[in-house]
């Protein structure tokens, strides 16, 4: 029996929930900015949403490996629907503190859900017969499509309706995602079963695995920094810039322009993924896809300039996540996927809550244009690292499927 329907269902569930998440990513900071006029509070909301996400992604890995990614995904998405749905229903009665509690709960559940889906994805993709780099590219392309649909729709709905209403759409998407995984996704067992070990040893095994891989260390450092900058831009700086030059529609179109470029770039990359030069595409893509957006908004208030630069940035960035996803799926044993994925996500994504917090603080003191320019310069410096550090050349090395036994023995040795 073909397993392709399971892959289709998993990708569909992931994409539907991502559409809602992209909408709420605009709705929450916009709601706080409009209702309070405080960029610092918008930054606090972004921080409170992403900090539990990072903690859940990192701490949940061993539990997901043991209990099963499918179960975790279903439960986390179902409860997420309840938590996110409560925000628009209760926000006028619970105050800012209560809003932060609900946002934090929703962020933590999303961390569990995303890590669980990432853990089962390589097994479902491999069972379907699809080449792994192409599967990772398809997954990322659908995430880009979610941004393409979710960001403009979110901006338009905020303008036509209001931000709390948009969050109800987000809650519905999580409910649909849970139902799809429950009814249509069946995950083949790992080639090596998860060992019965304590939570602490399981978590440490994931940390040791990451520590011993030099390329993984370089990836974590770069992704921490770029995620910090991107979070400052998306959560605070771009919404502030949009309030100065236009409206929430401008905010949605800027995000949508980036997404259109990313989707088109992803289509091309997916077609050539198995033979694409990873290092060259990664390096050039990050240089083009990172700093120019910040500098365009920092030096000019022309919305069409930002749209054009965002579109080009999307084209450049399209190959980044598929390359990183393929590297992870090729190097990490299936039975350790959730805990390793969790460690990588926790460290790399730790920059996201900090980015929203720092972006709001800097913009509040120095102004949005100075914050955009300064962040853009730092972003450019970080994305030049693959040109000067030889370890990045390992992106072009395509190893065979990792040996579960070797990886397990190495982790056990370090844990002792």
Beta strands, then each sheet from edge to edge (+ up, - down):
end
